[in-house]
Amino acid sequence: MLPVLERLLYRPATDAVTRVLVLVPTRELGVQVYQVTRQLAQFTSIDVALSVGGLDLKVQESMLRKNPDIVIATPGRLIDHIKNTPSFGLESIEVLILDEADRMLEEAFMEQMKEIVKSCARSRQTLLFSATMTDQVEQLAAVSLNKPVKVFVDSNKVVAWNLRQEFVRLRSGKDGDREALLASLVCRTFRDHTMIFIQTKAQCHRLHIMLGLLGIRVGELHGNMSQPQRLETLKRFKGEELDVLLATDVAARGLDISGVKTVINFTMPTTLEHYIHRVGRTARAGRSGRSVSIAGEGERKMVKEIIKRARDPVKSRTINTDVVEKDKKKLAKLEEDIKRVLEEETAEREIAKLENRAGKMQNRINGQEDDRVWFQTKQQRVEEKRKLKEKLKDPTNTKRKIRKQKAALALPQDPEEAKAFKEGNREYEYVSREAKRKRKLSKITVFNENDDVGVGSKKKRGKKSSFDRELVNTSAKSVKAFRHVANQKKNEDRRNSKKKGGKNKSSFK
């Protein structure tokens, strides 16, 4: 944001125009970026607006009508405002920033991103940021950006240098012990400043009830909560009112919570990129941190991949079986209480749904139906979700196949343009391969310390004769080489004999 703010200081003071758009994948990250930008720009006249889902729509509309210099937004809510907020548009955008670019360009966001980019000015500067850059992002950069420049702070797909990685092995057939293992870790070892990542919203909520009944000051953060609840939980965890935060991958990217000592993976994520983002919530800004992952037999492949890429040795953490059994019995006693709480909450949700439906029907009767439009119809959205689900389930849908499909879609329709595009792409691939080769470190030369050989140099070997090298080779070339050696020897002997003043006594006479 700093160079963007510096650039905006020299803007014309007369007209109010939105010049910078920052897109983020999650609401919490949007709020964080907005707060930091406000702090950086507090002594300037630069206006900053926030447009994320879950917060008051009317307040956001009134801010956007003033055409603020910077807009920080999530894609869905931004499209809503483009279509439904008069006097707000993206025609004057000079800088487009995509934070967590690899996530923003995934298929779930792809249609929304196309709609937003279509609304932006063509002469803009585009910036992509992420801790993990995928092939998809690089491919998009090569095709759509003009003379793109890469800046890498660290090696791609590597965790922080000051992170201690640990794994708790879950034996085959013991998957039911996962909750007991988590309870043992949280209740006995990692009692404060801990984040726990869970794969599903339902499992996250269940663990919230379970740890709460065990007496832990715990909060939850997932998509089934309202936005004010999510922000309140995050605020309480930052303010150390909560010791443990349970979260889905909604909190895995970009969130900067100072003081997080430990990250626990209740289940391993689906990809290495997700793992890097999760454990990146600790060991930030030079501080040390620890990650503990519970890994079953089905997750061994992911663990091997992490170990292979680790800079420092990865540790194995063992928990006493007696301790696990004790916690298992304790959780079995709490099971009835957990079920009762879940049943009560389900009943409350059903009542809230009925009230919501009744409110909508009343609005229709009164002629106050919501007239907000969206760039896709309801049917198109349903179809898009169905296709995504089918792709995820398809076992033949490999990364290679996806890349081929995307490359085919990116090709222009005109044959001449397609040919020029392919040539440009081939050139880009060649340049990137050459750059990769240059970045590769040269091998260290092995040498014996007792020999008088300099560091990095090779020991000289005596030149082998062609007889030694070509002993069994009877080709014309080999025979010629033998004759050359014989003639060389003859000429040397003749020169030596002339120097001595004697007759030539060579054996080749």
Secondary structure, 3 states (H helix, E strand, C coil): CHHHHHHHCCCCCCCCCCCEEEECCCHHHHHHHHHHHHHHCCCCCCCEEEECCCCCHHHHHHHHHCCCCEEEECHHHHHHHHHHCCCCCCCCCCEEEEECHHHHCCHHHHHHHHHHHHHCCCCCEEEEECCCCCHHHHHHHHHHCCCCCCCCCCCCCCCCCCEEEEEEECCCCCHHHHHHHHHHHHHHCCCCCEEEECCCHHHHHHHHHHHHHCCCCEEEECCCCCHHHHHHHHHHHHCCCCCEEEECHHHCCCCCCCCCCEEEECCCCCCHHHHHHHHCCCCCCCCCEEEEEEECHHHHHHHHHHHHHCCCCCEECCCCHHHHHHHHHHHHHHHHHHHHHHHHHHHHHHHHHHHHHHHHHHHHHCCCCCCCCCCCCHHHHHHHHHHHHHHHHCCCCCHHHHHHHHHHHHCCCCHHHHHHHHHHHHHHHHHHHHHHHHHCCCCCCCCCCCCCCCCCCCCCCCCCCHHHHCCCCCCHHHHHHHHHHHHHHHHHHHHHHHHHCCCCCCCCC
